Amino acid sequence: MANPRCAINGPMALKIVHYNDPVLREKGAKVAVFDAALAQLKEEMVATMHDAAGIGLAAQQVGRAMQFCVVDLRESDQDFTWELDGARPPLDLFMPLAIANPRLAVVRGTDETLYEEGCLSFPKIRGEVARPDAIVVEFQDERGVPHTLRCDGLLSRCIQHEADHLNGVLFIDRMDKKTRGDIDEAVKTLAKATKAAAARTTP
C-alpha cells in the first residue's frame, strides 16, 4: 500500500511488478518453511517498500505468489490503535512487521469507512475504498511464531489491503463503480505499459 513518506535505503531492493502482471492475480501458496531465505525475503521486501515510500508490500508485488507481506507504519500518523498478543508494545518493537498466512476477522459491530488508497503496483493511481474499520488478524512472523493482532484505522486498512493481494484481489476491485470509472483511463494506460514492457523483455 502506498503512502507519502521519505524513501529509506536498506538491503537490496526488489523490482515491484505493476498492473497488469499476471502474478498480481495469483492466490499465494501458504508459507510452510520459515528459514533464513524467508528472513532475507522480509528484509528485501522491507527495503523495497521503504524505497518506494510505501507502508505495505505483498509478495505478489515482487513476483512471488505466497501468503507473505510486510507492513511498516512507524512513520505514519498514528490514527489507529493496536493490541498485539494481548499487549500494546510500541510500534518500534514489532515493525517492520512480517505477516505470513494471515487469517482476518472483522470485529463485530465495527463501521465501514471510506479512505483514499494507493498501491505500489499502481503508481500515481489512487481512489476511495470502503473497508471495515477494525479487524483481528492471526498470523505467523518470519520465524513461524504465531501472533494475534487487533487493530483499527490505517493499520487495519493496510493489513486488509495487503491480505487482499495475497489472494489475488486488488484495491480497484473494492472500489464502487463511480470511483473505478474515474481512474479507468489511468488503469488502462498502466496495463498497456506493463504489457509492452513484458513484451520487450520476453526472449
C-alpha positions in Angstrom: 0.0 0.0 0.0 1.3 3.4 -0.9 1.8 6.3 1.5 3.6 9.7 1.2 6.8 9.4 3.2 10.6 9.8 2.7 12.4 7.0 1.0 14.7 5.0 3.2 17.7 3.0 1.9 18.1 -0.6 3.1 19.1 -4.1 1.8 18.8 -4.9 -1.9 15.5 -3.6 -3.3 13.4 -5.9 -5.5 11.5 -4.9 -8.6 7.9 -4.1 -7.9 5.5 -5.5 -10.5 2.8 -3.3 -11.9 -0.8 -4.0 -13.0 -1.5 -6.0 -15.3 1.3 -8.5 -14.4 -0.4 -11.9 -14.0 1.2 -12.7 -10.7 -0.9 -9.9 -9.1 -4.0 -12.1 -9.7 -2.4 -15.3 -8.2 -3.6 -16.6 -4.8 -0.4 -17.1 -2.7 0.7 -20.5 -1.5 0.8 -21.0 2.2 4.2 -20.4 3.8 5.4 -23.7 5.2 9.1 -23.2 5.7 10.4 -20.4 8.0 14.1 -20.2 7.3 17.0 -17.8 6.5 15.7 -17.4 3.0 12.3 -16.1 4.3 14.1 -13.8 6.7 16.1 -12.5 3.8 13.0 -12.0 1.7 11.5 -10.0 4.5 14.5 -7.7 4.6 14.5 -7.2 0.9 10.7 -6.6 0.8 11.0 -4.0 3.6 13.8 -2.3 1.7 11.7 -2.3 -1.4 8.7 -0.9 0.4 10.7 1.9 2.0 12.5 2.8 -1.2 9.1 3.2 -2.9 7.7 5.3 0.0 5.1 2.6 0.9 3.6 1.3 4.2 2.8 -2.2 3.0 4.0 -4.7 0.4 2.8 -8.2 -0.6 4.9 -11.0 -2.0 2.9 -10.9 -5.2 4.1 -7.4 -5.8 7.7 -8.6 -6.1 6.7 -11.6 -8.2 6.2 -14.2 -5.5 2.8 -15.9 -5.2 2.9 -16.7 -1.5 1.0 -15.8 1.7 3.5 -13.3 2.9 3.6 -9.5 3.3 5.3 -6.7 5.2 3.9 -3.6 6.9 5.6 -0.6 8.5 3.6 2.3 9.8 6.2 3.8 12.1 6.4 7.0 10.0 2.7 7.4 9.5 0.2 9.5 11.5 -0.8 7.1 14.3 -4.6 7.5 13.8 -5.1 3.8 14.8 -5.0 1.6 17.9 -3.5 -1.9 18.2 -3.1 -4.8 20.6 -0.5 -7.5 19.8 -0.8 -10.7 21.7 -2.8 -9.0 24.4 -0.3 -6.1 24.9 0.3 -2.7 23.4 4.0 -2.6 22.6 5.5 0.5 20.9 5.5 0.2 17.1 9.3 0.3 17.1 9.3 -3.0 18.9 7.4 -5.0 16.2 7.7 -3.1 13.0 8.6 -3.6 10.2 6.1 -6.4 10.7 6.2 -9.6 8.6 2.8 -11.3 8.2 2.6 -14.9 6.9 -0.5 -17.0 6.4 -2.9 -14.3 7.8 -6.5 -15.1 8.8 -8.6 -12.0 9.2 -11.9 -11.5 11.0 -13.9 -8.3 11.2 -14.6 -7.0 14.7 -18.3 -7.3 15.3 -20.2 -4.0 15.2 -17.4 -2.1 13.5 -18.2 0.5 10.9 -17.1 0.6 7.3 -15.0 3.7 6.4 -14.1 5.3 3.1 -10.4 6.2 2.6 -8.3 7.1 -0.4 -5.9 4.3 -1.0 -2.9 4.0 -3.3 -0.9 0.9 -4.3 2.7 0.4 -5.2 1.7 -1.7 -8.2 -0.5 1.2 -9.4 1.9 4.2 -9.4 0.2 7.6 -9.0 -3.3 6.0 -9.1 -5.5 6.5 -6.0 -9.1 6.0 -5.2 -11.5 5.7 -2.2 -12.1 2.2 -0.9 -14.6 1.1 1.8 -13.3 -1.3 4.4 -14.3 -2.4 7.9 -12.5 -0.2 10.4 -11.5 -2.8 13.0 -10.1 -6.3 12.5 -8.4 -9.2 14.3 -5.7 -11.0 12.3 -4.0 -14.2 13.3 -0.6 -14.8 11.5 2.9 -16.0 11.8 6.0 -13.9 11.7 9.1 -14.7 9.6 10.3 -17.2 12.2 7.0 -19.0 12.3 5.9 -17.6 15.7 2.1 -17.2 15.9 0.6 -13.9 16.8 -2.8 -12.2 17.2 -3.2 -8.6 16.3 -6.3 -6.5 16.9 -6.2 -3.1 15.2 -8.2 -0.4 13.6 -7.7 2.7 11.4 -4.9 2.9 9.0 -3.1 -0.2 10.3 -6.3 -2.3 9.8 -6.7 -0.9 6.3 -3.1 -1.5 5.4 -3.3 -5.2 6.5 -6.6 -5.7 4.7 -5.1 -4.2 1.5 -2.0 -6.5 1.7 -4.1 -9.6 2.6 -6.2 -8.9 -0.5 -3.0 -9.0 -2.6 -2.2 -12.4 -1.1 -5.4 -13.7 -2.6 -5.1 -12.0 -5.9 -7.6 -9.2 -5.1 -6.6 -5.7 -6.0 -7.8 -2.4 -4.5 -9.5 -1.5 -7.8 -11.8 -4.5 -7.2 -13.1 -2.9 -4.0 -14.0 0.5 -5.5 -17.5 1.5 -6.3 -18.5 2.0 -9.9 -18.0 5.7 -10.0 -14.6 5.7 -8.3 -13.4 2.9 -10.6 -14.7 4.8 -13.6 -12.8 7.9 -12.6 -9.4 6.1 -12.7 -10.3 3.8 -15.6 -8.2 5.5 -18.2 -5.1 5.6 -16.0 -5.5 1.9 -15.2 -5.8 1.0 -18.9 -2.8 3.1 -19.7 -0.8 1.3 -16.9 -2.0 -2.1 -18.1 -0.8 -1.3 -21.7 2.6 -0.1 -20.4 3.1 -3.3 -18.3 2.2 -5.4 -21.3 4.6 -3.5 -23.5 7.4 -3.8 -21.0 6.8 -7.6 -20.7 7.0 -8.0 -24.5 10.3 -6.1 -24.6 11.8 -8.4 -22.0 10.4 -11.7 -23.4 13.1 -13.7 -25.3 
